[in-house]
Amino acid sequence: MIHSIHQNEETRIRSHSALKLSVRSLFLATAIITGIAYLICILFLTVAPQITMAFFSYILHANLSGITRSITWGSFIVGLLVWSVGTGLYAAFVARLYNKLPVR
């Protein structure tokens, strides 16, 4: 009897040990954080464009100093939507694939 209870408990623990990701939650969290990062980037580009481009030139190992970008309300909104929704969808697809993979 005790052996049977122990086996049932062990089976229950094993079946719940596989972590499932919430596709919706991961989508929202990724979209929100990416949107915030995009807002910060746009803020820096607006306030100090030369310094910001020099920083990204250093990070990307490319000369971006000759590139100028004018930011309009339209480009801001489209960029915000594309980056936040795009990365959110990417994260949601990763979570969905992760949830479908067999547990080892």
VOFIZA-251293 format. One record per atom (N, C-alpha, C, O): residue number from 0; residue in one letter; atom name; x, y, z. Coordinates in nm, 4 decimals. Example, Ala and Ser with C-alpha at 12.3 -4.5 7.8 and 13.67 -1.06 7.14 Angstrom:
% residues 2
<n 0 res A atom N X 1.3190 Y -0.5690 Z 0.7800>
<n 0 res A atom CA X 1.2300 Y -0.4500 Z 0.7800>
<n 0 res A atom C X 1.3200 Y -0.3300 Z 0.7800>
<n 0 res A atom O X 1.4236 Y -0.3319 Z 0.8465>
<n 1 res S atom N X 1.2850 Y -0.2250 Z 0.7080>
<n 1 res S atom CA X 1.3670 Y -0.1060 Z 0.7140>
<n 1 res S atom C X 1.2900 Y 0.0030 Z 0.7870>
<n 1 res S atom O X 1.3409 Y 0.1138 Z 0.8039>
END
This chain:
% residues 104
<n 0 res M atom N X 0.0821 Y -0.1198 Z 0.0000>
<n 0 res M atom CA X 0.0000 Y 0.0000 Z 0.0000>
<n 0 res M atom C X 0.0867 Y 0.1265 Z 0.0000>
<n 0 res M atom O X 0.0643 Y 0.2187 Z -0.0784>
<n 1 res I atom N X 0.1851 Y 0.1288 Z 0.0889>
<n 1 res I atom CA X 0.2733 Y 0.2449 Z 0.0966>
<n 1 res I atom C X 0.3526 Y 0.2581 Z -0.0328>
<n 1 res I atom O X 0.3741 Y 0.3692 Z -0.0813>
<n 2 res H atom N X 0.3963 Y 0.1457 Z -0.0889>
<n 2 res H atom CA X 0.4720 Y 0.1486 Z -0.2143>
<n 2 res H atom C X 0.3861 Y 0.2065 Z -0.3273>
<n 2 res H atom O X 0.4357 Y 0.2828 Z -0.4103>
<n 3 res S atom N X 0.2596 Y 0.1708 Z -0.3302>
<n 3 res S atom CA X 0.1679 Y 0.2204 Z -0.4330>
<n 3 res S atom C X 0.1454 Y 0.3713 Z -0.4191>
<n 3 res S atom O X 0.1415 Y 0.4431 Z -0.5190>
<n 4 res I atom N X 0.1306 Y 0.4187 Z -0.2961>
<n 4 res I atom CA X 0.1122 Y 0.5620 Z -0.2711>
<n 4 res I atom C X 0.2369 Y 0.6391 Z -0.3145>
<n 4 res I atom O X 0.2274 Y 0.7458 Z -0.3753>
<n 5 res H atom N X 0.3533 Y 0.5838 Z -0.2826>
<n 5 res H atom CA X 0.4790 Y 0.6485 Z -0.3203>
<n 5 res H atom C X 0.4923 Y 0.6569 Z -0.4728>
<n 5 res H atom O X 0.5344 Y 0.7598 Z -0.5257>
<n 6 res Q atom N X 0.4566 Y 0.5488 Z -0.5433>
<n 6 res Q atom CA X 0.4647 Y 0.5503 Z -0.6896>
<n 6 res Q atom C X 0.3674 Y 0.6511 Z -0.7494>
<n 6 res Q atom O X 0.4022 Y 0.7215 Z -0.8442>
<n 7 res N atom N X 0.2458 Y 0.6591 Z -0.6956>
<n 7 res N atom CA X 0.1485 Y 0.7559 Z -0.7458>
<n 7 res N atom C X 0.1972 Y 0.8989 Z -0.7243>
<n 7 res N atom O X 0.1821 Y 0.9835 Z -0.8124>
<n 8 res E atom N X 0.2543 Y 0.9256 Z -0.6099>
<n 8 res E atom CA X 0.3072 Y 1.0586 Z -0.5795>
<n 8 res E atom C X 0.4236 Y 1.0926 Z -0.6727>
<n 8 res E atom O X 0.4338 Y 1.2048 Z -0.7223>
<n 9 res E atom N X 0.5105 Y 0.9953 Z -0.6958>
<n 9 res E atom CA X 0.6247 Y 1.0174 Z -0.7849>
<n 9 res E atom C X 0.5779 Y 1.0424 Z -0.9281>
<n 9 res E atom O X 0.6337 Y 1.1281 Z -0.9965>
<n 10 res T atom N X 0.4780 Y 0.9702 Z -0.9742>
<n 10 res T atom CA X 0.4227 Y 0.9903 Z -1.1084>
<n 10 res T atom C X 0.3588 Y 1.1276 Z -1.1197>
<n 10 res T atom O X 0.3753 Y 1.1949 Z -1.2215>
<n 11 res R atom N X 0.2860 Y 1.1707 Z -1.0173>
<n 11 res R atom CA X 0.2221 Y 1.3019 Z -1.0183>
<n 11 res R atom C X 0.3266 Y 1.4135 Z -1.0231>
<n 11 res R atom O X 0.3092 Y 1.5112 Z -1.0960>
<n 12 res I atom N X 0.4331 Y 1.4000 Z -0.9474>
<n 12 res I atom CA X 0.5397 Y 1.5013 Z -0.9457>
<n 12 res I atom C X 0.6083 Y 1.5063 Z -1.0818>
<n 12 res I atom O X 0.6346 Y 1.6150 Z -1.1334>
<n 13 res R atom N X 0.6378 Y 1.3907 Z -1.1407>
<n 13 res R atom CA X 0.7029 Y 1.3868 Z -1.2705>
<n 13 res R atom C X 0.6171 Y 1.4510 Z -1.3790>
<n 13 res R atom O X 0.6693 Y 1.5207 Z -1.4660>
<n 14 res S atom N X 0.4875 Y 1.4285 Z -1.3749>
<n 14 res S atom CA X 0.4002 Y 1.4835 Z -1.4788>
<n 14 res S atom C X 0.3856 Y 1.6348 Z -1.4664>
<n 14 res S atom O X 0.3582 Y 1.7020 Z -1.5658>
<n 15 res H atom N X 0.4033 Y 1.6895 Z -1.3468>
<n 15 res H atom CA X 0.3919 Y 1.8343 Z -1.3277>
<n 15 res H atom C X 0.5267 Y 1.9057 Z -1.3340>
<n 15 res H atom O X 0.5321 Y 2.0285 Z -1.3288>
<n 16 res S atom N X 0.6353 Y 1.8294 Z -1.3451>
<n 16 res S atom CA X 0.7666 Y 1.8931 Z -1.3441>
<n 16 res S atom C X 0.8005 Y 1.9588 Z -1.4772>
<n 16 res S atom O X 0.8914 Y 2.0416 Z -1.4832>
<n 17 res A atom N X 0.7291 Y 1.9235 Z -1.5845>
<n 17 res A atom CA X 0.7558 Y 1.9858 Z -1.7141>
<n 17 res A atom C X 0.6939 Y 2.1253 Z -1.7155>
<n 17 res A atom O X 0.5721 Y 2.1406 Z -1.7059>
<n 18 res L atom N X 0.7786 Y 2.2253 Z -1.7275>
<n 18 res L atom CA X 0.7331 Y 2.3636 Z -1.7273>
<n 18 res L atom C X 0.6705 Y 2.3977 Z -1.8609>
<n 18 res L atom O X 0.7314 Y 2.3762 Z -1.9657>
<n 19 res K atom N X 0.5499 Y 2.4503 Z -1.8581>
<n 19 res K atom CA X 0.4834 Y 2.4985 Z -1.9785>
<n 19 res K atom C X 0.4831 Y 2.6505 Z -1.9730>
<n 19 res K atom O X 0.4551 Y 2.7102 Z -1.8691>
<n 20 res L atom N X 0.5144 Y 2.7117 Z -2.0858>
<n 20 res L atom CA X 0.5157 Y 2.8571 Z -2.0933>
<n 20 res L atom C X 0.3798 Y 2.9079 Z -2.1382>
<n 20 res L atom O X 0.3154 Y 2.8481 Z -2.2244>
<n 21 res S atom N X 0.3377 Y 3.0164 Z -2.0803>
<n 21 res S atom CA X 0.2149 Y 3.0811 Z -2.1238>
<n 21 res S atom C X 0.2473 Y 3.1647 Z -2.2477>
<n 21 res S atom O X 0.3194 Y 3.2641 Z -2.2399>
<n 22 res V atom N X 0.1927 Y 3.1227 Z -2.3620>
<n 22 res V atom CA X 0.2208 Y 3.1908 Z -2.4881>
<n 22 res V atom C X 0.1752 Y 3.3361 Z -2.4805>
<n 22 res V atom O X 0.2483 Y 3.4262 Z -2.5217>
<n 23 res R atom N X 0.0557 Y 3.3594 Z -2.4283>
<n 23 res R atom CA X 0.0003 Y 3.4946 Z -2.4190>
<n 23 res R atom C X 0.0848 Y 3.5829 Z -2.3263>
<n 23 res R atom O X 0.1155 Y 3.6972 Z -2.3600>
<n 24 res S atom N X 0.1217 Y 3.5298 Z -2.2106>
<n 24 res S atom CA X 0.2010 Y 3.6083 Z -2.1148>
<n 24 res S atom C X 0.3383 Y 3.6427 Z -2.1706>
<n 24 res S atom O X 0.3862 Y 3.7548 Z -2.1538>
<n 25 res L atom N X 0.4013 Y 3.5469 Z -2.2367>
<n 25 res L atom CA X 0.5331 Y 3.5735 Z -2.2935>
<n 25 res L atom C X 0.5231 Y 3.6746 Z -2.4073>
<n 25 res L atom O X 0.6105 Y 3.7600 Z -2.4216>
<n 26 res F atom N X 0.4166 Y 3.6659 Z -2.4891>
<n 26 res F atom CA X 0.3941 Y 3.7644 Z -2.5946>
<n 26 res F atom C X 0.3824 Y 3.9045 Z -2.5355>
<n 26 res F atom O X 0.4498 Y 3.9973 Z -2.5802>
<n 27 res L atom N X 0.2960 Y 3.9192 Z -2.4342>
<n 27 res L atom CA X 0.2734 Y 4.0510 Z -2.3748>
<n 27 res L atom C X 0.3990 Y 4.1062 Z -2.3082>
<n 27 res L atom O X 0.4333 Y 4.2229 Z -2.3273>
<n 28 res A atom N X 0.4672 Y 4.0235 Z -2.2308>
<n 28 res A atom CA X 0.5878 Y 4.0692 Z -2.1609>
<n 28 res A atom C X 0.6945 Y 4.1132 Z -2.2600>
<n 28 res A atom O X 0.7576 Y 4.2172 Z -2.2411>
<n 29 res T atom N X 0.7150 Y 4.0355 Z -2.3649>
<n 29 res T atom CA X 0.8155 Y 4.0700 Z -2.4647>
<n 29 res T atom C X 0.7770 Y 4.1966 Z -2.5405>
<n 29 res T atom O X 0.8613 Y 4.2833 Z -2.5637>
<n 30 res A atom N X 0.6508 Y 4.2075 Z -2.5789>
<n 30 res A atom CA X 0.6049 Y 4.3259 Z -2.6526>
<n 30 res A atom C X 0.6182 Y 4.4521 Z -2.5679>
<n 30 res A atom O X 0.6597 Y 4.5565 Z -2.6183>
<n 31 res I atom N X 0.5838 Y 4.4432 Z -2.4411>
<n 31 res I atom CA X 0.5912 Y 4.5602 Z -2.3526>
<n 31 res I atom C X 0.7363 Y 4.6033 Z -2.3302>
<n 31 res I atom O X 0.7686 Y 4.7215 Z -2.3415>
<n 32 res I atom N X 0.8228 Y 4.5082 Z -2.2986>
<n 32 res I atom CA X 0.9636 Y 4.5421 Z -2.2723>
<n 32 res I atom C X 1.0306 Y 4.5951 Z -2.3986>
<n 32 res I atom O X 1.1086 Y 4.6901 Z -2.3916>
<n 33 res T atom N X 1.0014 Y 4.5350 Z -2.5141>
<n 33 res T atom CA X 1.0588 Y 4.5838 Z -2.6394>
<n 33 res T atom C X 1.0065 Y 4.7230 Z -2.6720>
<n 33 res T atom O X 1.0816 Y 4.8072 Z -2.7214>
<n 34 res G atom N X 0.8792 Y 4.7482 Z -2.6452>
<n 34 res G atom CA X 0.8228 Y 4.8811 Z -2.6664>
<n 34 res G atom C X 0.8912 Y 4.9859 Z -2.5803>
<n 34 res G atom O X 0.9175 Y 5.0971 Z -2.6261>
<n 35 res I atom N X 0.9195 Y 4.9509 Z -2.4571>
<n 35 res I atom CA X 0.9892 Y 5.0433 Z -2.3667>
<n 35 res I atom C X 1.1316 Y 5.0695 Z -2.4167>
<n 35 res I atom O X 1.1777 Y 5.1837 Z -2.4160>
<n 36 res A atom N X 1.2008 Y 4.9643 Z -2.4599>
<n 36 res A atom CA X 1.3364 Y 4.9812 Z -2.5140>
<n 36 res A atom C X 1.3329 Y 5.0694 Z -2.6385>
<n 36 res A atom O X 1.4216 Y 5.1524 Z -2.6582>
<n 37 res Y atom N X 1.2320 Y 5.0518 Z -2.7216>
<n 37 res Y atom CA X 1.2178 Y 5.1339 Z -2.8425>
<n 37 res Y atom C X 1.1956 Y 5.2804 Z -2.8046>
<n 37 res Y atom O X 1.2547 Y 5.3698 Z -2.8652>
<n 38 res L atom N X 1.1116 Y 5.3049 Z -2.7058>
<n 38 res L atom CA X 1.0868 Y 5.4423 Z -2.6606>
<n 38 res L atom C X 1.2149 Y 5.5079 Z -2.6092>
<n 38 res L atom O X 1.2409 Y 5.6248 Z -2.6379>
<n 39 res I atom N X 1.2939 Y 5.4337 Z -2.5344>
<n 39 res I atom CA X 1.4198 Y 5.4868 Z -2.4821>
<n 39 res I atom C X 1.5153 Y 5.5185 Z -2.5980>
<n 39 res I atom O X 1.5813 Y 5.6224 Z -2.5986>
<n 40 res C atom N X 1.5215 Y 5.4278 Z -2.6954>
<n 40 res C atom CA X 1.6077 Y 5.4499 Z -2.8111>
<n 40 res C atom C X 1.5657 Y 5.5756 Z -2.8880>
<n 40 res C atom O X 1.6503 Y 5.6572 Z -2.9247>
<n 41 res I atom N X 1.4361 Y 5.5910 Z -2.9120>
<n 41 res I atom CA X 1.3856 Y 5.7090 Z -2.9832>
<n 41 res I atom C X 1.4152 Y 5.8358 Z -2.9034>
<n 41 res I atom O X 1.4505 Y 5.9387 Z -2.9610>
<n 42 res L atom N X 1.4011 Y 5.8287 Z -2.7725>
<n 42 res L atom CA X 1.4315 Y 5.9435 Z -2.6879>
<n 42 res L atom C X 1.5772 Y 5.9858 Z -2.7047>
<n 42 res L atom O X 1.6062 Y 6.1042 Z -2.7219>
<n 43 res F atom N X 1.6681 Y 5.8893 Z -2.6996>
<n 43 res F atom CA X 1.8099 Y 5.9209 Z -2.7177>
<n 43 res F atom C X 1.8379 Y 5.9751 Z -2.8574>
<n 43 res F atom O X 1.9165 Y 6.0685 Z -2.8730>
<n 44 res L atom N X 1.7737 Y 5.9167 Z -2.9599>
<n 44 res L atom CA X 1.7936 Y 5.9669 Z -3.0961>
<n 44 res L atom C X 1.7425 Y 6.1095 Z -3.1125>
<n 44 res L atom O X 1.7990 Y 6.1874 Z -3.1893>
<n 45 res T atom N X 1.6369 Y 6.1435 Z -3.0415>
<n 45 res T atom CA X 1.5796 Y 6.2776 Z -3.0497>
<n 45 res T atom C X 1.6657 Y 6.3792 Z -2.9756>
<n 45 res T atom O X 1.6888 Y 6.4894 Z -3.0253>
<n 46 res V atom N X 1.7126 Y 6.3427 Z -2.8579>
<n 46 res V atom CA X 1.7873 Y 6.4360 Z -2.7732>
<n 46 res V atom C X 1.9327 Y 6.4505 Z -2.8184>
<n 46 res V atom O X 1.9850 Y 6.5618 Z -2.8237>
<n 47 res A atom N X 1.9974 Y 6.3400 Z -2.8506>
<n 47 res A atom CA X 2.1401 Y 6.3435 Z -2.8860>
<n 47 res A atom C X 2.1674 Y 6.2489 Z -3.0021>
<n 47 res A atom O X 2.2207 Y 6.1400 Z -2.9812>
<n 48 res P atom N X 2.1320 Y 6.2882 Z -3.1236>
<n 48 res P atom CA X 2.1455 Y 6.1952 Z -3.2372>
<n 48 res P atom C X 2.2898 Y 6.1542 Z -3.2680>
<n 48 res P atom O X 2.3145 Y 6.0370 Z -3.2965>
<n 49 res Q atom N X 2.3860 Y 6.2475 Z -3.2633>
<n 49 res Q atom CA X 2.5246 Y 6.2124 Z -3.2960>
<n 49 res Q atom C X 2.5825 Y 6.1134 Z -3.1948>
<n 49 res Q atom O X 2.6456 Y 6.0145 Z -3.2319>
<n 50 res I atom N X 2.5602 Y 6.1413 Z -3.0682>
<n 50 res I atom CA X 2.6126 Y 6.0535 Z -2.9633>
<n 50 res I atom C X 2.5473 Y 5.9157 Z -2.9719>
<n 50 res I atom O X 2.6141 Y 5.8136 Z -2.9556>
<n 51 res T atom N X 2.4185 Y 5.9134 Z -2.9970>
<n 51 res T atom CA X 2.3474 Y 5.7865 Z -3.0074>
<n 51 res T atom C X 2.3983 Y 5.7051 Z -3.1255>
<n 51 res T atom O X 2.4220 Y 5.5851 Z -3.1117>
<n 52 res M atom N X 2.4154 Y 5.7680 Z -3.2410>
<n 52 res M atom CA X 2.4663 Y 5.6970 Z -3.3577>
<n 52 res M atom C X 2.6106 Y 5.6511 Z -3.3354>
<n 52 res M atom O X 2.6487 Y 5.5435 Z -3.3816>
<n 53 res A atom N X 2.6905 Y 5.7308 Z -3.2655>
<n 53 res A atom CA X 2.8273 Y 5.6892 Z -3.2338>
<n 53 res A atom C X 2.8252 Y 5.5670 Z -3.1425>
<n 53 res A atom O X 2.9044 Y 5.4744 Z -3.1602>
<n 54 res F atom N X 2.7356 Y 5.5669 Z -3.0460>
<n 54 res F atom CA X 2.7218 Y 5.4534 Z -2.9549>
<n 54 res F atom C X 2.6851 Y 5.3268 Z -3.0327>
<n 54 res F atom O X 2.7473 Y 5.2222 Z -3.0139>
<n 55 res F atom N X 2.5834 Y 5.3362 Z -3.1206>
<n 55 res F atom CA X 2.5418 Y 5.2197 Z -3.1971>
<n 55 res F atom C X 2.6472 Y 5.1781 Z -3.2998>
<n 55 res F atom O X 2.6556 Y 5.0604 Z -3.3347>
<n 56 res S atom N X 2.7277 Y 5.2729 Z -3.3485>
<n 56 res S atom CA X 2.8399 Y 5.2379 Z -3.4356>
<n 56 res S atom C X 2.9387 Y 5.1503 Z -3.3605>
<n 56 res S atom O X 2.9906 Y 5.0525 Z -3.4142>
<n 57 res Y atom N X 2.9636 Y 5.1865 Z -3.2365>
<n 57 res Y atom CA X 3.0548 Y 5.1095 Z -3.1520>
<n 57 res Y atom C X 2.9974 Y 4.9705 Z -3.1236>
<n 57 res Y atom O X 3.0691 Y 4.8709 Z -3.1324>
<n 58 res I atom N X 2.8693 Y 4.9638 Z -3.0900>
<n 58 res I atom CA X 2.8048 Y 4.8361 Z -3.0560>
<n 58 res I atom C X 2.7968 Y 4.7432 Z -3.1773>
<n 58 res I atom O X 2.8212 Y 4.6232 Z -3.1649>
<n 59 res L atom N X 2.7628 Y 4.7979 Z -3.2945>
<n 59 res L atom CA X 2.7416 Y 4.7165 Z -3.4143>
<n 59 res L atom C X 2.8675 Y 4.6967 Z -3.4986>
<n 59 res L atom O X 2.8641 Y 4.6266 Z -3.5997>
<n 60 res H atom N X 2.9784 Y 4.7581 Z -3.4574>
<n 60 res H atom CA X 3.1044 Y 4.7482 Z -3.5311>
<n 60 res H atom C X 3.0872 Y 4.7949 Z -3.6756>
<n 60 res H atom O X 3.1403 Y 4.7337 Z -3.7683>
<n 61 res A atom N X 3.0130 Y 4.9032 Z -3.6935>
<n 61 res A atom CA X 2.9901 Y 4.9607 Z -3.8268>
<n 61 res A atom C X 2.9887 Y 5.1124 Z -3.8136>
<n 61 res A atom O X 2.9541 Y 5.1660 Z -3.7083>
<n 62 res N atom N X 3.0259 Y 5.1802 Z -3.9195>
<n 62 res N atom CA X 3.0282 Y 5.3253 Z -3.9178>
<n 62 res N atom C X 2.8875 Y 5.3776 Z -3.9518>
<n 62 res N atom O X 2.8465 Y 5.3744 Z -4.0678>
<n 63 res L atom N X 2.8164 Y 5.4241 Z -3.8536>
<n 63 res L atom CA X 2.6818 Y 5.4768 Z -3.8728>
<n 63 res L atom C X 2.6784 Y 5.6292 Z -3.8623>
<n 63 res L atom O X 2.5713 Y 5.6897 Z -3.8651>
<n 64 res S atom N X 2.7942 Y 5.6899 Z -3.8506>
<n 64 res S atom CA X 2.7984 Y 5.8345 Z -3.8267>
<n 64 res S atom C X 2.7409 Y 5.9155 Z -3.9428>
<n 64 res S atom O X 2.6896 Y 6.0251 Z -3.9204>
<n 65 res G atom N X 2.7477 Y 5.8651 Z -4.0659>
<n 65 res G atom CA X 2.6957 Y 5.9386 Z -4.1798>
<n 65 res G atom C X 2.5458 Y 5.9218 Z -4.2001>
<n 65 res G atom O X 2.4870 Y 5.9868 Z -4.2865>
<n 66 res I atom N X 2.4850 Y 5.8364 Z -4.1222>
<n 66 res I atom CA X 2.3418 Y 5.8097 Z -4.1386>
<n 66 res I atom C X 2.2620 Y 5.9064 Z -4.0523>
<n 66 res I atom O X 2.2854 Y 5.9189 Z -3.9321>
<n 67 res T atom N X 2.1685 Y 5.9737 Z -4.1155>
<n 67 res T atom CA X 2.0768 Y 6.0599 Z -4.0393>
<n 67 res T atom C X 1.9357 Y 6.0056 Z -4.0577>
<n 67 res T atom O X 1.8999 Y 5.9560 Z -4.1645>
<n 68 res R atom N X 1.8596 Y 6.0157 Z -3.9555>
<n 68 res R atom CA X 1.7234 Y 5.9632 Z -3.9580>
<n 68 res R atom C X 1.6311 Y 6.0668 Z -3.8984>
<n 68 res R atom O X 1.6462 Y 6.1060 Z -3.7827>
<n 69 res S atom N X 1.5349 Y 6.1112 Z -3.9783>
<n 69 res S atom CA X 1.4368 Y 6.2039 Z -3.9229>
<n 69 res S atom C X 1.3204 Y 6.1212 Z -3.8689>
<n 69 res S atom O X 1.2694 Y 6.0309 Z -3.9352>
<n 70 res I atom N X 1.2811 Y 6.1542 Z -3.7494>
<n 70 res I atom CA X 1.1741 Y 6.0795 Z -3.6819>
<n 70 res I atom C X 1.0457 Y 6.1603 Z -3.6922>
<n 70 res I atom O X 1.0381 Y 6.2743 Z -3.6465>
<n 71 res T atom N X 0.9452 Y 6.0988 Z -3.7530>
<n 71 res T atom CA X 0.8128 Y 6.1603 Z -3.7608>
<n 71 res T atom C X 0.7189 Y 6.0804 Z -3.6717>
<n 71 res T atom O X 0.7530 Y 5.9712 Z -3.6263>
<n 72 res W atom N X 0.6016 Y 6.1347 Z -3.6472>
<n 72 res W atom CA X 0.5043 Y 6.0603 Z -3.5667>
<n 72 res W atom C X 0.4684 Y 5.9288 Z -3.6348>
<n 72 res W atom O X 0.4515 Y 5.8265 Z -3.5684>
<n 73 res G atom N X 0.4570 Y 5.9318 Z -3.7667>
<n 73 res G atom CA X 0.4244 Y 5.8099 Z -3.8404>
<n 73 res G atom C X 0.5320 Y 5.7039 Z -3.8275>
<n 73 res G atom O X 0.5024 Y 5.5876 Z -3.8002>
<n 74 res S atom N X 0.6592 Y 5.7445 Z -3.8477>
<n 74 res S atom CA X 0.7684 Y 5.6466 Z -3.8364>
<n 74 res S atom C X 0.7827 Y 5.5966 Z -3.6927>
<n 74 res S atom O X 0.8172 Y 5.4807 Z -3.6698>
<n 75 res F atom N X 0.7560 Y 5.6847 Z -3.5960>
<n 75 res F atom CA X 0.7617 Y 5.6439 Z -3.4560>
<n 75 res F atom C X 0.6573 Y 5.5369 Z -3.4256>
<n 75 res F atom O X 0.6892 Y 5.4346 Z -3.3650>
<n 76 res I atom N X 0.5326 Y 5.5600 Z -3.4673>
<n 76 res I atom CA X 0.4236 Y 5.4657 Z -3.4367>
<n 76 res I atom C X 0.4441 Y 5.3336 Z -3.5106>
<n 76 res I atom O X 0.4273 Y 5.2263 Z -3.4527>
<n 77 res V atom N X 0.4807 Y 5.3421 Z -3.6392>
<n 77 res V atom CA X 0.5037 Y 5.2191 Z -3.7155>
<n 77 res V atom C X 0.6200 Y 5.1399 Z -3.6547>
<n 77 res V atom O X 0.6099 Y 5.0184 Z -3.6376>
<n 78 res G atom N X 0.7284 Y 5.2070 Z -3.6228>
<n 78 res G atom CA X 0.8427 Y 5.1395 Z -3.5612>
<n 78 res G atom C X 0.8071 Y 5.0755 Z -3.4288>
<n 78 res G atom O X 0.8463 Y 4.9620 Z -3.4016>
<n 79 res L atom N X 0.7326 Y 5.1479 Z -3.3460>
<n 79 res L atom CA X 0.6909 Y 5.0941 Z -3.2164>
<n 79 res L atom C X 0.6055 Y 4.9694 Z -3.2340>
<n 79 res L atom O X 0.6261 Y 4.8698 Z -3.1646>
<n 80 res L atom N X 0.5107 Y 4.9741 Z -3.3254>
<n 80 res L atom CA X 0.4237 Y 4.8580 Z -3.3488>
<n 80 res L atom C X 0.5009 Y 4.7400 Z -3.4073>
<n 80 res L atom O X 0.4854 Y 4.6264 Z -3.3626>
<n 81 res V atom N X 0.5833 Y 4.7677 Z -3.5067>
<n 81 res V atom CA X 0.6577 Y 4.6591 Z -3.5710>
<n 81 res V atom C X 0.7524 Y 4.5923 Z -3.4723>
<n 81 res V atom O X 0.7570 Y 4.4696 Z -3.4637>
<n 82 res W atom N X 0.8271 Y 4.6719 Z -3.3986>
<n 82 res W atom CA X 0.9226 Y 4.6129 Z -3.3046>
<n 82 res W atom C X 0.8541 Y 4.5407 Z -3.1895>
<n 82 res W atom O X 0.8918 Y 4.4281 Z -3.1571>
<n 83 res S atom N X 0.7544 Y 4.6028 Z -3.1270>
<n 83 res S atom CA X 0.6924 Y 4.5398 Z -3.0101>
<n 83 res S atom C X 0.6078 Y 4.4190 Z -3.0494>
<n 83 res S atom O X 0.6202 Y 4.3129 Z -2.9883>
<n 84 res V atom N X 0.5220 Y 4.4333 Z -3.1507>
<n 84 res V atom CA X 0.4380 Y 4.3203 Z -3.1915>
<n 84 res V atom C X 0.5228 Y 4.2117 Z -3.2581>
<n 84 res V atom O X 0.4994 Y 4.0927 Z -3.2373>
<n 85 res G atom N X 0.6211 Y 4.2533 Z -3.3381>
<n 85 res G atom CA X 0.7072 Y 4.1552 Z -3.4045>
<n 85 res G atom C X 0.7848 Y 4.0688 Z -3.3075>
<n 85 res G atom O X 0.7874 Y 3.9465 Z -3.3216>
<n 86 res T atom N X 0.8482 Y 4.1309 Z -3.2091>
<n 86 res T atom CA X 0.9234 Y 4.0517 Z -3.1113>
<n 86 res T atom C X 0.8296 Y 3.9740 Z -3.0195>
<n 86 res T atom O X 0.8633 Y 3.8648 Z -2.9737>
<n 87 res G atom N X 0.7119 Y 4.0302 Z -2.9927>
<n 87 res G atom CA X 0.6124 Y 3.9565 Z -2.9139>
<n 87 res G atom C X 0.5680 Y 3.8299 Z -2.9851>
<n 87 res G atom O X 0.5572 Y 3.7239 Z -2.9234>
<n 88 res L atom N X 0.5421 Y 3.8407 Z -3.1155>
<n 88 res L atom CA X 0.5039 Y 3.7225 Z -3.1943>
<n 88 res L atom C X 0.6176 Y 3.6207 Z -3.1994>
<n 88 res L atom O X 0.5945 Y 3.5002 Z -3.1893>
<n 89 res Y atom N X 0.7383 Y 3.6691 Z -3.2148>
<n 89 res Y atom CA X 0.8540 Y 3.5794 Z -3.2147>
<n 89 res Y atom C X 0.8608 Y 3.5008 Z -3.0833>
<n 89 res Y atom O X 0.8786 Y 3.3790 Z -3.0838>
<n 90 res A atom N X 0.8464 Y 3.5715 Z -2.9720>
<n 90 res A atom CA X 0.8514 Y 3.5055 Z -2.8411>
<n 90 res A atom C X 0.7347 Y 3.4074 Z -2.8253>
<n 90 res A atom O X 0.7514 Y 3.3000 Z -2.7676>
<n 91 res A atom N X 0.6172 Y 3.4440 Z -2.8763>
<n 91 res A atom CA X 0.5012 Y 3.3544 Z -2.8671>
<n 91 res A atom C X 0.5245 Y 3.2267 Z -2.9479>
<n 91 res A atom O X 0.4883 Y 3.1178 Z -2.9034>
<n 92 res F atom N X 0.5840 Y 3.2393 Z -3.0650>
<n 92 res F atom CA X 0.6144 Y 3.1201 Z -3.1453>
<n 92 res F atom C X 0.7180 Y 3.0321 Z -3.0763>
<n 92 res F atom O X 0.7081 Y 2.9095 Z -3.0801>
<n 93 res V atom N X 0.8168 Y 3.0942 Z -3.0135>
<n 93 res V atom CA X 0.9172 Y 3.0179 Z -2.9381>
<n 93 res V atom C X 0.8491 Y 2.9426 Z -2.8235>
<n 93 res V atom O X 0.8765 Y 2.8245 Z -2.8020>
<n 94 res A atom N X 0.7607 Y 3.0103 Z -2.7502>
<n 94 res A atom CA X 0.6904 Y 2.9458 Z -2.6384>
<n 94 res A atom C X 0.6029 Y 2.8307 Z -2.6878>
<n 94 res A atom O X 0.5974 Y 2.7249 Z -2.6251>
<n 95 res R atom N X 0.5354 Y 2.8515 Z -2.7987>
<n 95 res R atom CA X 0.4480 Y 2.7467 Z -2.8526>
<n 95 res R atom C X 0.5304 Y 2.6245 Z -2.8944>
<n 95 res R atom O X 0.4920 Y 2.5112 Z -2.8656>
<n 96 res L atom N X 0.6426 Y 2.6470 Z -2.9616>
<n 96 res L atom CA X 0.7297 Y 2.5365 Z -2.9999>
<n 96 res L atom C X 0.7857 Y 2.4672 Z -2.8767>
<n 96 res L atom O X 0.7893 Y 2.3443 Z -2.8704>
<n 97 res Y atom N X 0.8292 Y 2.5453 Z -2.7794>
<n 97 res Y atom CA X 0.8829 Y 2.4893 Z -2.6552>
<n 97 res Y atom C X 0.7800 Y 2.3990 Z -2.5870>
<n 97 res Y atom O X 0.8135 Y 2.2904 Z -2.5397>
<n 98 res N atom N X 0.6567 Y 2.4441 Z -2.5824>
<n 98 res N atom CA X 0.5504 Y 2.3655 Z -2.5181>
<n 98 res N atom C X 0.5200 Y 2.2366 Z -2.5928>
<n 98 res N atom O X 0.4707 Y 2.1414 Z -2.5323>
<n 99 res K atom N X 0.5478 Y 2.2307 Z -2.7216>
<n 99 res K atom CA X 0.5200 Y 2.1112 Z -2.8013>
<n 99 res K atom C X 0.6338 Y 2.0099 Z -2.7990>
<n 99 res K atom O X 0.6141 Y 1.8935 Z -2.8338>
<n 100 res L atom N X 0.7524 Y 2.0533 Z -2.7582>
<n 100 res L atom CA X 0.8668 Y 1.9610 Z -2.7552>
<n 100 res L atom C X 0.8455 Y 1.8567 Z -2.6475>
<n 100 res L atom O X 0.7890 Y 1.8861 Z -2.5422>
<n 101 res P atom N X 0.8910 Y 1.7336 Z -2.6737>
<n 101 res P atom CA X 0.8728 Y 1.6275 Z -2.5736>
<n 101 res P atom C X 0.9601 Y 1.6530 Z -2.4506>
<n 101 res P atom O X 1.0703 Y 1.7069 Z -2.4601>
<n 102 res V atom N X 0.9082 Y 1.6132 Z -2.3373>
<n 102 res V atom CA X 0.9809 Y 1.6280 Z -2.2108>
<n 102 res V atom C X 1.0756 Y 1.5096 Z -2.1968>
<n 102 res V atom O X 1.0370 Y 1.3948 Z -2.2190>
<n 103 res R atom N X 1.1986 Y 1.5386 Z -2.1602>
<n 103 res R atom CA X 1.2967 Y 1.4300 Z -2.1405>
<n 103 res R atom C X 1.3285 Y 1.4154 Z -1.9949>
<n 103 res R atom O X 1.4087 Y 1.3299 Z -1.9574>
END
